[in-house]
Amino acid sequence: MGKRKRRNPLPSSLRRGDGEPSPPPLPVAKFGEFKLTSVSAPFTPDPATAPTTTTTDTENTTATAANSMVGQVENDPSGEDWQIAKRHKKSKNKYPSFEISPTRLKNAVTLGDIQSLVLWLLADGPAPQWLLVKNKNEVRGVVVVMVPGLEMAMFNGDLDLASDTDATGGGHTGFEEEDLGVAVDRFDFSKSAQTVQSSNSSGASQGSGWGKYEFYPQELKKSQLPACAKEFAEMFSHVWPVKAPGDDRGRFYSAITGFLNTPIPKGNSSQEVKKNASSQRICITRLVMPFEELVENEYPIHSVNATASFVAGVTKPGWVETDLSKGNGRENNEGGSITAAKTIYAMDCEMVQTKDGLELARISLLDWDAKVTYDTLVKPDNRVMNYLTPFSGITRGMLDPVTTTLKDVQNHLLKLFNNDTILVGQSLNSDLIAIKIAHPYIVDTSVIFHHPRGPPLRASLKWLTTKYLSREIQKGGPSGHDSIEDAKACLDLLKLKLERGLGYGTSSTASESIFKRLSRVKPVARIGGIVDYGTPEKWWGPSAARVIQASDDAEVAAGILSSIRGDPPGTRDGHRKLDLVWGRMHFLETVRGWNKTAAPEEGPPIPIEDFEPSRAVLAQGVQSVTAQLKHIYDSLPPCTAFIVYSGTGDPRESRRLQDMQREHKRQYMTMKWDELTVKWTDTENQALTAATKIAREGIAFLTVK
């Protein structure tokens, strides 16, 4: 049988002469190069149908995962999400860019999403689903600037800054060019504080969060921005709502560590990181609290750290501070590498309740060898209302014959403490406040050992001792605590920490510095640096390639540019250009009173929750920050990603309610219900939840220079 001839399904008009099918004729057409861009019209959702669900800490984790699906979005040119636009001129070089599609957003962008974006650009992070990044491999570096004090209301019209700003003449705000970035301690806050009442009636108000549009990015139009902020539209196309770390129980966490600390990725390298984090012996100076931690944990401020925003404790009646001009001499300090030739004292105090609050009743000091150096009962200045025996171990019979006064204790401690002294204890802020003494070198066991659920929760000394030292303390029952026993427990915990390493007893086995993460990138490691006020090297020095200490926003801007561009060849002690630079500006948050403190007659500095500058003063602060950011933007090398984020919204009301809640808990433990001066009900709890929601509603700006 012969082979069957294969039929050609095409009609004869479309067949070639050889029997093969011929393609149908096509019209001649020329196509230009296509580019995916965001829709030209700004996305404005209907408030009636726009989702309004807020996210909790657990939901933020889900949101971050949803917004960070692996896979580059630039390979998904969906017609309904992305508009196709012709590019008239063909560029010889591929240039990176950020482009958005608000309709793709399913949850609020979080600070973790911003961090993941940076890690994707420079290292091994997942690709963002919420943002289109074109030509990602052409990005040459990333600059991230944290500017607390910026909020959505400045850019959507909810905070009126236009009238007073325009009245100065074309948007001039009173700052000359050389004054921009003036040091915070030269700003006249007394004039600002006097205008609180008038500002509230003239349009300036406290933070209001994102407003009705929830988490959708808003287009920046120069014509609609106040004069003091118009240059933002020259740098960025949109302002993004970004949710700060926190939960729905009234807490928001640090937006600094929220960006600079990253989860350790899964894999063999992560296991090595975890092993090294807990096994390297360290010296005690690595655990001394930096200034920012002292402030965050409400420690009295020594004059060596005093600024316009943080007043030294010695300025208050009855307070003293240690003399840092003196030392013990190296031969009189502790020997060995882990003590860093310092004198270490473990301290614990017991207090009683008087008509003026808690007062010192006993103090105990132990040296490095756990020998008692000083242990005495103290006669309170005021009549004792409650001896708090179950907690303090103090009874009336113990205090009645005592003649030692608080002043006697202060004089003795001033002879012992100096520039070589490091104090160790559990939540020593309350002890130092009771003694009315300020000392800058502190190791707090409640900080160096973490709560099982992580910061900002604090583990008790009893729990830490049971878990890490395998012994029980504070078993006195009705007879209360023993300050010598507590001080020895703190000393033993410190020694264990020094031997086991910086990561021991902390959540660092699950996270690491973003700079350390970059340093492990292969085949070529990335390097990063930080520019900030204060002493940033104490926090990030070991992992950052370059740390610059600044005193004002102008120095922050200069340090950022020096780091991202690198020093010119031949410069003495020159530094190479960095891949990531993180900096923080403080001027605007200080102008707004977001980090402003006052010095009460007694006790530590307290935040001023109702501080609000006048509209004109606020416009000046915005103008100053805008000019510094524009200077950075204009001076960046090409193909540099530039990210600005506020960190949080207005934190003042949330902080006020948190302080109120802490005071209620303190009174509840020591007083009868009808004696409480601070009550905490469901009304206050709901107010705290609402205030924290606003405090977590920060903003961000993204672009590529």
VOKEKOL-195593 format. One line per 10 residues: their letters; for each residue x negated, y, z negated of C-alpha. Coordinates in steps of 0.2 Angstrom, whole numbers. Each point is the difference from the previous one (the first is absolute). Layout:
! VOKEKOL-195593
a) X/Y/Z; ...
***
This chain:
! VOKEKOL-195593
mgkrkrrnpl) 0/0/0; -7/17/4; -2/14/-12; 16/11/-2; -3/18/6; 1/13/-13; 14/12/2; -3/19/0; 14/8/-11; -3/17/8
psslrrgdge) 10/6/15; -10/1/16; -1/19/0; -11/-1/-15; -11/-14/6; -18/2/7; -4/-8/16; -9/-14/-9; 15/-4/-9; -6/8/-16
psppplpvak) 12/12/-8; -3/19/3; 3/13/-14; 14/12/3; -6/18/5; -2/12/-15; 1/19/1; -16/9/-2; -1/8/-17; -14/8/-10
fgefkltsvs) 0/-2/-19; -10/11/-12; -8/-6/-16; 13/-4/-14; -1/6/-18; 10/-5/-15; 5/15/-10; 13/4/-13; 17/6/5; -1/18/4
apftpdpata) 15/6/-10; -3/-1/-19; 9/-14/-9; 14/7/-11; 10/-14/-8; 18/3/-5; 0/2/-19; 16/-9/-1; -7/-16/8; -18/2/-4
ptttttdten) -6/-13/-13; -2/7/-17; -7/-16/-9; -15/4/-11; -13/-13/-3; -7/-7/-16; -18/-6/-3; 5/-18/7; 9/8/14; -16/10/4
ttataansmv) -9/-16/2; 13/-6/13; 0/17/9; -19/0/1; 1/-18/8; 14/5/12; -9/16/5; -17/-9/2; 4/-15/12; -15/-7/8
gqvendpsge) -1/4/19; -3/16/9; 16/9/3; -8/9/16; 3/-17/9; 19/2/-3; 7/14/12; 18/-3/-4; 11/12/10; 12/3/-15
dwqiakrhkk) -14/4/-12; -13/8/11; 2/13/14; -10/-2/15; -9/16/6; -11/3/15; -17/6/-2; -4/12/13; -19/0/-2; -10/-16/-2
sknkypsfei) -12/2/-14; -17/-8/2; -2/-4/-19; 13/-9/-10; 5/11/-15; 8/-6/-16; 16/7/-6; 14/-3/-12; 18/-1/7; 16/-3/-9
sptrlknavt) 17/-8/2; 11/4/-15; 13/-13/6; -12/-14/-4; -1/5/-19; 10/-12/-11; -7/5/-17; -10/15/-7; -18/1/5; -10/-3/-16
lgdiqslvlw) -17/6/-6; -5/-18/3; 5/1/18; -12/15/2; -14/-10/-8; 4/-14/12; -1/12/15; -17/5/-5; -6/-18/-3; 6/-4/17
lladgpapqw) -9/14/8; -16/-4/-8; 0/-17/-7; 11/-16/-1; 17/7/-5; 16/-5/9; 7/11/14; 14/12/-5; 17/-4/7; 6/18/-4
llvknknevr) -12/9/10; -7/-1/18; -19/1/1; -7/2/17; -18/-4/4; -3/-5/-18; -18/-6/4; -5/18/5; 3/7/-18; -17/5/-6
gvvvvmvpgl) 4/4/-18; 14/4/-12; 2/15/-12; 13/-1/-14; 4/15/-11; 12/-1/-15; 8/17/-3; 12/-1/-15; 13/14/0; 6/-2/18
emamfngdld) 18/-6/1; 13/-2/14; 10/15/-6; -14/11/7; 2/-7/18; 19/-3/1; 6/17/-6; 6/-5/-17; -14/10/-9; 1/18/7
lasdtdatgg) -17/7/2; 3/11/15; 7/16/-7; -14/5/-12; -13/-7/12; 6/10/14; 1/16/-11; -18/0/-2; -2/3/19; 0/-13/13
ghtgfeeedl) -2/-14/-13; -16/7/-8; 1/-7/-18; -13/11/-9; -15/-12/2; -15/6/9; -9/-13/10; -14/0/-13; 13/-3/-14; 7/-15/8
gvavdrfdfs) -3/-15/-11; -4/11/-15; -4/-10/-15; 15/-4/-11; -7/8/-16; 0/17/9; 18/-1/4; 11/12/-11; 13/-12/-7; 6/13/-13
ksaqtvqssn) 8/10/14; 8/-16/7; 7/-6/-16; 8/17/-3; 10/-2/16; 8/-17/-4; 17/7/-3; 0/12/15; -7/-14/12; 15/-12/-4
ssgasqgsgw) 12/14/4; -9/5/16; -1/-17/9; -15/-9/-6; 5/-16/-9; -7/-16/-7; -2/-15/11; 15/-7/8; -7/-16/9; 3/-5/18
gkyefypqel) 18/8/1; 14/-9/10; -10/-8/13; -9/-13/-11; -15/-7/8; 1/6/18; -14/11/7; 4/17/4; -7/10/15; -10/15/-4
kksqlpacak) 5/16/10; -11/15/-2; 14/12/2; 10/-8/-14; -14/-1/-13; -4/14/-12; -15/11/4; -11/-8/-13; 2/-18/7; 1/4/19
efaemfshvw) -17/-7/4; 6/-18/-6; 10/0/17; -17/3/9; -7/-15/-8; 14/-13/-2; 16/-4/9; 10/-7/-14; 1/0/-19; 2/-18/-7
pvkapgddrg) 9/-4/-16; -11/-12/-10; 5/-9/-15; -13/0/-15; -4/-16/-10; 13/-2/-15; 15/-9/-5; 19/3/-3; -3/0/-19; -6/18/-1
rfysaitgfl) -19/-3/4; -11/6/14; -18/-5/2; -16/9/5; 0/5/19; -19/0/-1; -3/-18/-5; 16/-4/10; -11/4/16; -18/-3/-6
ntpipkgnss) 4/-17/-7; 4/-14/12; 6/-18/-2; -14/-13/4; 5/-9/16; 2/-19/-1; -14/-10/6; -17/-7/-5; -8/18/-2; 14/5/-12
qevkknassq) -5/-15/-11; -18/6/-1; 6/18/-4; 11/-6/-14; -15/-10/-7; -12/14/1; 12/12/-7; 1/-9/-17; -18/-7/-1; -12/15/1
ricitrlvmp) -6/7/-17; 2/19/-2; -6/14/-12; 12/9/-11; -1/16/10; 10/-8/14; 15/-1/-12; 0/18/-7; 16/8/5; -2/14/14
feelveneyp) 8/17/-3; 15/-5/10; 4/-15/-10; -2/10/-16; 13/12/6; 11/-14/6; -1/-9/-17; 3/16/-10; -17/2/-8; -5/16/-8
ihsvnatasf) -11/10/12; -18/4/-5; -6/18/6; -12/-9/12; 15/-5/10; 11/15/-3; 7/9/15; 14/13/4; 12/-15/0; -7/-10/-15
vagvtkpgwv) -3/10/-15; -13/-6/-13; 7/-7/-16; -13/10/-10; 10/16/4; 15/-6/-11; 0/4/-19; -8/-14/-11; -8/-9/15; -19/-4/2
etdlskgngr) -10/-7/14; -17/-10/0; -16/10/4; -7/-7/16; -16/10/-1; -6/-13/-13; -5/-18/2; -7/-14/-11; -16/-3/10; -2/-15/11
enneggsita) -10/-9/-14; 15/2/-12; 13/-7/12; 5/-18/5; -13/-9/10; 4/-12/14; 7/3/18; 18/-1/-3; 0/14/-14; -9/12/12
aktiyamdce) -10/7/-15; 16/7/-8; 8/-1/-17; 16/-9/0; 13/1/-14; 17/-10/0; 13/10/-9; 18/-2/-6; 11/11/-10; 16/-3/-10
mvqtkdglel) 13/14/-2; 15/4/-11; 16/10/4; 0/18/-8; 12/14/3; -11/6/14; -1/-16/8; -14/-14/0; -15/4/-11; -17/-9/-3
arislldwda) 0/-11/-15; -15/-12/4; -15/0/12; -12/-14/3; -16/0/10; -10/-15/5; -17/0/8; -6/-11/15; -4/-14/-13; 17/1/-7
kvtydtlvkp) -6/7/-16; 11/13/-9; -7/17/2; 14/10/-7; 16/-5/-8; 11/12/-10; 18/4/-5; 5/17/3; 13/12/-9; 12/7/12
dnrvmnyltp) 3/19/0; 19/-2/-1; 12/-10/-11; 1/-18/6; 18/-5/6; -4/-18/5; -16/-10/-3; 4/-11/14; -7/-15/-10; 5/-14/12
fsgitrgmld) -11/9/14; -13/10/-10; -3/-11/-15; 0/16/-11; 10/2/-16; 3/14/-12; -11/-8/-13; -14/0/12; 1/19/5; 5/7/-17
pvtttlkdvq) -18/1/-7; -8/5/17; -8/17/1; -9/-2/17; 8/13/12; 1/1/19; -13/13/0; -12/-11/-10; 2/-14/14; -3/13/14
nhllklfnnd) -16/6/-8; -6/-18/-2; 4/-5/18; -9/16/7; -16/-6/-9; 2/-17/8; 6/4/18; -10/8/13; -5/-1/19; -6/-18/-3
tilvgqslns) 16/-6/-8; 13/-11/9; 16/-4/-10; 9/-17/3; 18/-3/-5; 18/-5/4; 10/16/6; -12/11/-9; 9/15/6; 12/-1/-14
dliaikiahp) -14/-2/-13; -10/15/7; 16/11/-1; 3/-5/-18; -18/4/-4; 1/16/11; -17/-3/8; -5/0/19; -13/-11/7; -3/-4/18
yivdtsvifh) -8/-17/0; 14/-13/-3; 2/-19/4; 19/-4/-2; 3/-19/-1; 18/3/5; -7/6/17; -14/-11/3; 11/-15/-3; 16/-1/10
hprgpplras) 18/-4/-5; 5/-17/9; 12/10/11; -13/13/4; -2/19/-3; 8/11/-6; 6/-13/-13; -12/-2/-15; -4/-16/-9; 0/0/-19
lkwlttkyls) -16/-3/-10; 8/-15/-8; 4/-7/17; -18/4/7; -8/-8/-15; 10/-16/1; -2/-2/19; -19/4/2; -7/-3/-17; 11/-14/-5
reiqkggpsg) 3/6/-18; 14/9/-8; 0/17/-9; 13/10/-8; 7/-14/-10; 2/10/-16; 19/0/1; 7/13/-12; -17/5/-5; -3/7/17
hdsiedakac) -15/2/12; -19/0/-5; -9/14/9; -17/-9/-2; 7/-16/7; 8/10/15; -17/9/3; -10/-16/0; 13/-7/13; -3/15/11
ldllklkler) -19/-2/-1; 1/-19/4; 11/3/15; -12/13/6; -15/-12/-1; 9/-13/9; 5/12/14; -18/6/2; -6/-18/1; 13/-6/12
glgygtssta) 1/15/12; 10/14/6; 14/-10/7; 2/-11/-16; 17/2/-8; 7/11/14; 10/-1/16; -16/3/10; 0/-19/4; 14/4/12
sesifkrlsr) -5/17/6; -16/10/4; -6/17/6; 5/4/18; -19/5/2; -5/-18/-5; 13/-7/12; -8/10/14; -17/-5/-4; 4/-18/4
vkpvariggi) 6/3/17; -9/-10/13; -11/0/11; -3/18/-5; 4/6/-17; 10/16/-3; -5/13/-13; 11/13/-9; -1/14/-12; 10/11/-12
vdygtpekww) 1/19/-3; 9/6/-16; -1/11/-15; -7/-6/-17; -11/-16/0; 6/-11/14; -16/-10/-1; 5/-8/-16; 15/-8/9; -6/-3/17
gpsaarviqa) -18/2/0; -5/-18/1; 10/-4/15; 0/16/10; -15/4/11; 1/19/-4; 9/9/-15; 1/19/0; 5/10/-15; 10/16/4
sddaevaagi) 6/14/-10; 13/8/12; 10/-5/16; -13/9/11; -14/-11/-7; 12/-15/3; 2/5/18; -19/3/3; -4/-17/-8; 13/-9/11
lssirgdppg) -7/7/16; -18/-3/-6; 4/-18/-3; 10/-4/16; -12/9/11; -16/-5/-9; -15/11/-3; -10/7/15; -15/-10/4; -16/5/-10
trdghrkldl) 10/6/-15; -8/-3/-16; 9/-14/-9; 12/-1/14; 15/-12/1; 6/-9/15; 18/3/5; 14/-10/-9; 14/-10/7; 12/4/-13
vwgrmhflet) 1/16/-11; 13/3/-14; 1/16/-8; 13/9/-12; 5/18/-1; 6/7/-17; 4/18/3; 18/-2/5; 5/-11/-14; -8/11/-12
vrgwnktaap) 10/15/8; 16/-9/-2; -4/-6/-18; 1/-18/4; -17/-3/-10; 2/16/-11; -3/-3/-18; 2/11/-15; -8/1/-17; 12/-2/-15
eegppipied) -5/5/-17; -3/-18/-5; -2/-16/10; -7/-4/18; 4/11/15; 18/-3/7; 7/2/17; 11/15/4; 15/-8/8; 10/16/4
fepsravlaq) -15/9/8; 5/7/18; -10/14/9; 9/14/9; 4/-2/18; -14/11/5; -13/-9/-11; 6/-17/7; -2/7/18; -18/5/-4
gvqsvtaqlk) -4/-17/-6; 8/-8/15; -10/12/11; -16/-4/-8; 2/-19/2; 6/2/18; -15/10/4; -12/-13/-7; 8/-14/9; 0/9/16
hiydslppct) -18/3/-2; -3/-18/-3; 10/-5/15; -8/13/12; -17/-6/-5; 2/-19/1; -9/-10/13; 10/-7/14; 10/-16/-2; 1/2/-19
afivysgtgd) 17/-5/-8; 6/14/-13; 12/-5/-13; 7/12/-14; 11/-7/-14; 7/8/-15; 0/-15/-11; 16/4/-10; 14/12/0; 3/11/-15
presrrlqdm) -5/-10/-15; 4/13/-14; 18/-5/-5; -5/-19/0; -15/4/-11; 11/10/-12; 12/-14/-2; -13/-13/-2; -8/10/-14; 17/1/-8
qrehkrqymt) 2/-19/2; -17/-3/-8; 4/12/-15; 17/-9/-2; -8/-17/-1; -13/6/-12; 13/7/-12; 11/-15/2; -14/-11/-7; -3/11/-15
mkwdeltvkw) 17/9/-4; 18/-4/-4; 12/3/15; 8/15/-8; -17/8/-3; -5/-1/18; -3/17/7; -1/-7/18; 14/-11/6; -1/-11/16
tdtenqalta) 17/-5/7; 6/-7/17; 2/19/6; -19/3/-3; -4/-17/8; 10/5/16; -8/17/1; -18/-8/-1; 5/-12/14; 6/15/11
atkiaregia) -16/10/-4; -12/-14/4; 9/-3/16; -4/18/5; -18/-2/-7; -3/-15/11; 6/9/16; -16/7/8; -5/5/17; -13/-3/13
fltvk) -7/6/17; -9/-10/13; -10/5/16; -15/-4/10; -12/15/3
***
